[in-house]
Amino acid sequence: MSDSDLETFRAETRAWLEATCPPEMREPVETEDDVYWGGRNATFKNDAQKAWFEACRDKGYTVPSWPREYGGAGLSPAEAKVLREEMSRINARSPLHSFGIWMLGPALLHFGTHEQKLRFLNEIARGEIRWCQGYSEPGSGSDLVSLQTFGEDKGDHWVVNGQKIWTSYADKADWIFCLVRTDKGDKYQGITFMLFDMASPGVSTKPILLISGSSPFCETFFDDVKVPKFYAENVPAQAGEVNRGWDVAKYLLGHERSMIAETGGNDRAVSLGSMLSRNIAPDPVLRAELAQFDVDALAFTAMTEKFMDEAKSGKGHPAQPNMFKYAGTELNKRRLELVMAAGGSAALEWESEATAGGKSARDWLRTKANSIEGGTSEVMLNVVAKRILDLPGA
């Protein structure tokens, strides 16, 4: 695409966004209801949220880079970048939040059969199916390949038994993409990446209350859950080959880490120093820390664009998601630490309407999980040291 064609696309995109994105969808996300996740039981907060989602869905902009036959807009990397820039320019909210978009979708595009892509990717793009991730287990967090959830081969189906933990929004999800051991004799080449309905008999969930007072995580239990090997239209119930699910899992983890790294969203596009300056005028040390944060946030944004461009051109390093995840989550922790410092003792308030139910304090506590989930910061640094810096292992 020539530069003139790209500028034409930018002008058309800008005009479409200005005409289509409601003012309410340009406001910062404040509560869980401000985010639309889709799914079988989804409801819209208001007409503006519904109109924005449906407009983007119909144009393929919930997954703009995916092929049209799978529900996307078929945009080139350059066009997708323009769309991101133009949405950011007006602070437009994402029309659809989805683990299917951020994690499962890329894995299916890479490993899935054509039939799987036609069924699941279109449902994801249209917001018709909400997914959760069945990876971690009690005792199998950092050492994920030690997982014990087992699928017994029964010919035309598996019978799955076991437990997962820290399953985000499992109590609200329609389906799960799940790592299941199908061969106990091989630690790495004995795992299958299964897809099955959370409404299946034998599946149950139990929320885990966090220190922040919220409960996005769950324990998930599988008791003799019957998982068919094929769904209608010859759609396999696993992505990739049976017993080769670890290949899929590693690929997906790269996308999960990139998603976690972006925690905090558009807040990084706004100068934190400018936002908080009225609270910290007498404190030169805090002002200096805020200025340093703004510089580092801009550097992170530049790194994000660089990594995304390299990934789309096939030039990205396999360990870049580890760098991205480490830098992004540590930056987000710093951001909320500074918000709390600038707020003083009032920022510790937990329940009043004036603080939106202690939003800053709850968000600050929630960031502590950022450097654990999806691989700890220590693990990310070890990967960077080994695979990018070529340092010797311990």
N, C-alpha and C positions, 0 to 999 in steps of 0.2 A: 504494500500500500504506500503510495507516494505521500509526501508531506502535505500536499494540497488536499488529497483525499482524507487524510487524517484530520486536518483542520476543518474540513466540511463535516466530518463525523462529530467532531467536538462541538461545533456550532449546533448541529441537529440534536445532539445529546443534551446540551445545555438548555436548549429551548424546550425539549421534552420534559426535562426535570423541573424546570421552572413552572411549566404548565400543569404538571402531574403530581408532584410531591406536595402534599398538604402542609400548611404551616406547622401543624402539630407534630408532624413527622420530621421536623427540623430542630426540635427541642432536644436537649440532653436526656438520656435515659435516666430515670430516677428510681423506678421501682420495677419489680419483676413483671408487672402487668404491661409495662411499656415495651416489652419484648415479645414478639410473636414467634412461637415455636412450631406451629402447625400440628398435624396429627389428627387421629380419629376423633378426639374429644376436645379439639381446640375451640376457643372462643376469642373473639376480638374485643379489645378494650373499648373501642369506639369506632365510629364510621370512618374516621380518617385512617386508622390503622388498617382497616379492611380494604379501603379504596387503594391505599398505597401498595399493599401486598398484591392485590388482584391485578393492578396495573403492571407491576414488575413481573408477576407470574406470566401474564399474557404476552409480555414482550421477551420473556426468557431471561430477565435480569435477576432472578433469584440465583441463577447459576450461569452468568453471562458467558463464561469461557467453555461451557460444555457444548457438545454438538447439538444441533437442533433436534435431531431424532431422539435425543435423550432428555429433552426439556429445556435445553439452554438456548442462548442466542447465537452461538457459534462465533463469538467475537475472537479476533486475533489477539495475541498478547498486547500489541500496541493499542488496540481499541479498548481492551479490558482495562488497561492502565488509564486511558483517558476517562472512561466511565468512573473509575475509582476517584480520580482527581476531581471530576465534576460533582460527584456526590459529596466528596469531602468539602468542596467549596461552599456548598449550601448547608453543610452539616446534616445531610440526609441520613436517617437511620437505615440500618440494614432491614430490608423488607421481611426477611425470614432468617431466624437463627436455627441452626440444625447441625447435629453431629453427623447426619447423613451427608450434608454439604461439605463440612470441614474435614471429615475423617473417612467415613465409609465410601462416599462417592469417588474420591481419588483412587481408593484401593480397587473398587469395582471397575473403574475405567482402565486400570492397569491389568488386573487379574481376572475380571469377570468374563463370562460368556456373553455373546450378543443377546441371548434371551434374558439373562440376568439384568443386563444394562437396560433393555427395553422396559422391563417390568419395574425394577427398583429405582432406577435413576429418574424415570419420569414421575414416579410417585413422590420421590424426594423433592424434585424441582417444583412440583405443584403443591408442596406442603401437606400432602395427604398421609404421610407416614412419619412418625417421630421415632428416632432410634436412640438406644443407649449402648454403652460399651461394656462388655463383660470380659475384663482382663484380670485385674488384681484379685487375689484371694488372700484369706488369712494365712500369713506365712509365705506368700508368694507375691511380694511387691517388687522390690528391686531385683530379686531373682525370679523374674516372671516365668522362665521356662520350667520352674519347679512346680507349676500348677498341677492340681490333682483332680479338678472336675473331669469326669470320665464319661465318654460316650461309648456304649456297648453296641456293637454291630448286630442288628437283628434282621439282616437281609435287605428289606426295602426301607428300613428306618434305623435310626439310632435311639437308644434310651439313655438320656443324660441325667447324671446325678452329681451333685456337688454344690459349691457355694462361691459366690463372688462378693467382693466388698468394695466400697467407695464407688459404687455404680451410680454415676450422676444421673438424677432424674429418672431412675428406674421405675419409680412409682407412677410416672406420667408417660412413659414410653410405650409405643405400640409394638416395636420389634427390638431385638438385641442382636448385635454382632459379637460373637462370643468365641473365645479360645477354649477348645475342648480337647483333652487328651484322648486320642483314639488308638494309641500304641504305647503301652507302658514300657516297652523295651528300648525305646530310643527317645532321649530327653528332648532333642531338638527336632528330629524328623518324625515325631509321633503326635503332633498337634494339628488339629483341623480347625479352620476358621469357619464357624457355622453361623447361619442366619435363621432365626426362628421367632415366632410370634410370642410376645409376652403374655398373651391371653391363653396360651397352651396350658392344659391341665398339668399341675405339678410345679408351676412357676409362682413364686411368692416373693414379696419385697417387704423390707422393714426400714423406715427412715432412720438415719443417724443424725442426732442433734449435734451441731457444731458449736464451738466456743462463741461464734458470732451470733448465735441464737437462731440461725437459719438451718435448713435441712435439705440441701440439694442432693446429698449423698444417701445411698441406701446399701443395706445388705440384700443380696439377691440369692434365693435358694431354688435349687432344681431337684425335685423329687420324682424320679421315674418319668421325666419329660420325654414324650415321643416326638422326635424330629424326623420328618420324612426326608429321604435322600433327594427327592425331586418334588417340586411343586408343579402346578398346572403348567402346560405348555413346555414341558421338559426343562424347567428352570432348576438348576442344581441348588441344594440347600447349603452349599459351602462355596466360598470364594477361593480360587486356586485349587490345587489338588488335595485330595485326602492325605493326611499326614504331612503336608507341606504348608500348614497354616502359619508356621513361624516366619516364612518368607513374606506373607501378607501382613502379619503383625508388625514386623520391623518397618515395612513400607508405610503402614498406616501411622506408626508412632512418629515418623517424621512430620506428618501433617498435623497430628495432635499437638506436638511440641510447638509448631508454628502458631497453632490456634491459641495455645496457652500464653505464648510470648506476647500476643496482641492484647492481653488482658489490660483493660483500661481504655481501650478504643480511642475515640476522638479527643479524650481529655489531654492526650499528649500533644495534640495540634495547637492547644491553647497554652500560652505562657503561664506556668504555674506561679512565677513571681508576680506577674500582673494580676492574677486572680487573687492572690493572698496578700498583696503588698499593704492593703489598708490595715491588716492585723499585725504587721511586723515592723512598722516604721522605726521603732526605737532599737531594733535588734540587728546590728550590722552583720553578725555571724550568720544568723538565719537567712538574711537577705543574700549573703554570698553563697550559701548552700542552695538556695532557690535558683540563683543565676547559674550555678554549675549544673543543677538538674536540667534547666532549660537547654543548656548547651548539649548535655548528654542525650536528652530526648530528641533533639534535632539530629544528632549523629545516629541515633537508633533508627529514626525515620529514613535517613539516607541509606543505612545498611539494609533496611527492609526492602526498599525499592531495588537496590543492587541485587540482593538475593533473589527476589521475585523475578527480575529480568533474567538473571543467570539460570534460574530453574526452568523458566519457560523456553529458553534457548538451548537447553540441554547441557549447559556449561557449569551447573552448580556442583559444588563438592557435596558428597553424601553426608558429611558431618555438619554442614551449615545449619540444619535445623537445630542441632545441639547448641551451637553458638547463639542462634536466634532465641532459643528458649531460655538459655541462661541469662542473656543480656536483658531480654524483655521482662522476665519475671522479677529479676533483681531490681530493675528500674521501677517497676510497679510498686514493689515494696518500699522503695525510697520515696516514691510519690506520696503514698499514704502516710508514711512517717512524717513527711514535711507538712502535710495537711493537718495532722494531729498536733505537731509542734506549733504551727501557726495558730491553731485554735485554742491552745492553752487548756486550762481545766474544763472550759465549756465544751471542748470537743469530746470529752469523756462521757457527756450526758447520753443517756441510753434510750429514753422513751418519749420525750416531748415532741409535740408537733413542730416546734421551732427548729429542731434538728432532724426532722423527717424520721423520727423513730431511731435516732442515733446512727444515722446512715454512715457518717464518716468513721465512727468507732467500729461499727460492724464491718465496713469495707476494709478497714485497717487490719482487723483480726483475720478476715478472710484471706488477705494477701499472704499470710504465713503459709498457706497451703500451696501457693503458686510455685514455690521453689521445691516442693515435694512431689506434687502430682505430675504425671507424665515423665517421671525421671527426676531425681533430686539434682540440685545445682552441683553437688559434688560429683555425681555420675556424669553430668554434662561436661564438667571441666576435665574429667578423666578421658572422656571420648575426644574432646578437642586436643588435649595433650598428646594422645596416642595417634590420632588419625590425621590431624592437621599439622601439629608441630613436630610429629615424629619423635617424641620423647620416649625413652625406654619405660616399659611397664615395671611395676613394683615386683 
